[in-house]
């Protein structure tokens, strides 16, 4: 045990003292915050260019509907001149809008022409103007008095309130959307941690094996102690880095939100519809704190640490075994691919489990040790039965013991084998030695 602590301390201090560790630890939150806010900020900067759009209305009914905007100026053109002729005579025109028939009878009788790609903003503006006019025209064709007022009064917006009962009979407001966000955040952290730092364990083993330093080390340290020290030390490096990232990211996102809020007037249309809904929901919900209070975050964090630890130990031990078997990064692909496929499958399963956290796919994958650390963190915010969580943890830590034992068997032989790329049959023989 003493030697495991020594190796752990060596691995931890050697990595956290590197300038690259400090640089990446400080840079990653800046990049994350920039990816969130820079596109939104850039979208709010309007160019000074104004594009002229010529309206060629063969019907004479729609040209007067269009009004100039910040980006587009709509101008009339020869009503019966062909588009090709207008393009040659008016090279300053950016786009031509041609309407050849009554749009109520023929909705496809409208076309935008341009030598360049039509901007989405222009297409959206044309659709908006024509749609509003055609809706009024269609309602008027019914000859119902005050139909606009009737339709306006009949529009009803409803948002079903969700209440969760506590064990003591208390009521609190809940939200499945917040549950999914919490689950996916923890799931993403586990996935990234296992992928990044599991691969780091493998690279460390390969580096010592290639440099033949391991031959000197194993003369005073058992291979098992060396492997466990590496896994523990690099795991602590990852926990340190993730903790710092979380703190810095929350600070930067808070500052960015204050900056964007102070700027105001940002065009929400440039944001994807899913993000628009989430941002609107978060900004308009006065009961967001009451919804968050319905979650037992202490319990969720405890489960996160347990699944986080169990998943990392399983994969890191297997990555260590892979690093001991191969001599170069190119050879490692053969053994790494199955592990990466399992991780990617776990992430996709977790994403699909959001819509049905109690479905058979989510249930069984939350019990299988290879996928349970990722999938179970999606399900836990939905308050699944305790026996399922307990069963998953028992299976996960039992598999940890097995994988550590198996990897140690492979590791003790593999780190001293050079110049030969073993196959799975030979690795199986190593386990029996």
Residue pairs with C-beta under 8 A, 6 or more apart in sequence:
3 221
3 222
3 225
3 229
4 225
4 228
4 229
4 232
5 229
6 221
6 229
7 221
7 225
7 226
7 228
7 229
7 230
7 233
8 229
8 232
8 233
8 236
9 233
10 229
10 233
11 204
11 229
11 230
11 232
11 233
11 234
11 237
12 233
12 234
12 236
12 237
15 21
15 233
15 234
15 237
16 237
16 240
21 237
21 241
24 241
25 241
25 244
25 245
26 248
28 245
29 245
29 248
29 249
29 252
30 252
32 245
32 249
32 252
33 249
33 252
33 253
33 256
36 253
36 256
37 256
37 259
37 260
39 270
40 260
40 266
40 270
40 271
41 260
41 263
43 266
43 267
43 270
44 263
44 265
44 266
44 267
46 70
46 71
47 71
49 71
50 70
50 71
50 72
50 73
51 71
51 72
51 73
51 94
51 95
51 119
51 122
52 72
52 73
52 74
52 75
52 92
52 93
52 94
53 66
53 72
53 73
53 74
53 75
53 93
53 94
53 95
53 96
53 97
53 122
54 75
54 76
54 77
54 86
54 90
54 93
54 95
54 96
54 97
55 62
55 63
55 66
55 74
55 75
55 76
55 77
55 97
55 99
56 77
56 78
56 79
56 81
56 83
56 86
56 96
56 97
56 98
56 99
57 63
57 79
57 99
58 79
58 80
58 98
58 99
58 100
58 101
59 99
59 100
59 101
59 102
60 79
61 102
62 99
62 103
62 130
62 133
63 74
63 76
63 99
65 129
65 130
65 133
66 74
66 126
66 129
67 74
68 74
69 125
71 119
71 121
71 122
72 121
72 122
72 125
74 97
75 93
77 86
77 90
77 93
77 96
78 86
81 89
83 96
83 98
83 113
86 93
86 96
87 93
87 96
87 113
87 115
94 114
94 116
95 112
95 113
95 114
95 118
95 122
96 112
96 113
96 114
97 110
97 111
97 112
97 113
97 126
98 110
98 111
98 112
98 113
99 109
99 110
100 109
100 110
100 111
101 109
102 109
103 109
103 110
103 130
103 134
104 134
104 137
104 138
104 141
110 126
110 130
112 118
112 122
112 123
112 126
124 269
136 148
139 147
139 148
139 151
140 147
144 150
161 173
162 173
162 174
162 175
162 176
163 171
163 172
163 173
163 174
164 171
164 172
164 173
164 174
164 294
165 171
166 172
172 290
172 291
172 293
172 294
173 287
173 290
173 291
173 294
174 291
174 294
175 291
175 294
176 382
177 278
177 281
178 291
178 292
178 295
178 381
179 295
179 381
179 382
180 354
180 378
180 381
181 278
182 295
182 300
182 381
183 350
183 354
183 377
183 378
183 379
183 380
183 381
183 382
184 350
184 351
184 354
184 378
186 300
186 304
186 377
187 347
187 350
187 374
187 375
187 377
187 378
189 242
189 308
190 304
190 307
190 308
190 311
190 373
190 374
190 377
191 343
191 346
191 347
191 374
193 238
193 242
193 308
193 312
194 311
194 312
194 315
194 316
194 343
194 373
195 340
195 343
196 238
197 234
197 235
197 237
197 238
197 312
197 316
198 312
198 315
198 316
198 318
198 319
198 339
199 319
200 234
200 237
200 238
201 230
201 231
201 234
201 316
201 319
201 320
201 323
202 319
202 320
202 322
202 323
202 332
202 336
203 323
203 329
204 230
204 234
204 323
205 227
205 230
205 320
205 323
205 324
205 411
205 415
206 323
206 326
206 327
206 328
206 329
206 332
208 214
208 217
208 415
209 323
209 324
209 327
209 414
209 415
209 418
210 327
210 328
214 226
214 415
214 416
215 416
217 226
218 226
218 415
218 416
221 229
223 408
223 411
223 412
223 415
224 408
224 411
224 412
227 317
227 320
227 407
227 408
227 411
228 404
230 320
231 312
231 313
231 316
231 317
231 320
234 316
235 312
235 313
235 316
238 312
260 266
268 276
268 279
268 280
271 279
282 288
285 291
295 381
300 380
300 381
303 376
303 377
303 380
303 389
304 377
306 393
307 372
307 373
307 376
307 377
307 392
307 393
307 396
308 373
310 369
310 372
310 373
310 393
310 396
310 397
310 400
311 372
311 373
311 374
311 396
313 400
313 403
313 404
314 369
314 370
314 396
314 399
314 400
314 403
315 339
315 343
317 400
317 403
317 404
317 406
317 407
317 408
318 339
318 403
318 407
319 336
319 339
320 407
320 411
321 406
321 407
321 410
321 411
321 414
322 332
322 335
322 336
322 339
323 332
324 410
324 411
324 413
324 414
324 415
325 335
325 410
325 414
325 417
325 422
325 427
326 332
326 335
326 421
327 418
327 419
327 421
331 421
342 370
342 371
343 374
345 371
346 365
346 370
346 371
346 373
346 374
346 375
347 374
349 361
349 362
349 365
349 371
349 374
349 375
350 374
350 375
350 377
350 378
351 378
352 361
352 362
353 359
353 361
353 362
353 365
353 366
353 375
353 378
353 379
354 378
356 362
357 378
357 379
357 382
357 384
358 379
358 382
358 384
362 375
362 378
362 379
363 388
365 371
365 372
365 375
366 372
366 375
366 376
366 379
366 388
366 392
367 388
367 391
367 392
367 395
368 395
369 395
369 396
369 398
369 399
369 400
372 392
372 395
372 396
373 396
376 389
376 392
379 388
380 389
406 431
409 430
409 431
409 433
410 427
410 430
410 431
413 430
413 433
414 422
414 427
414 430
422 430
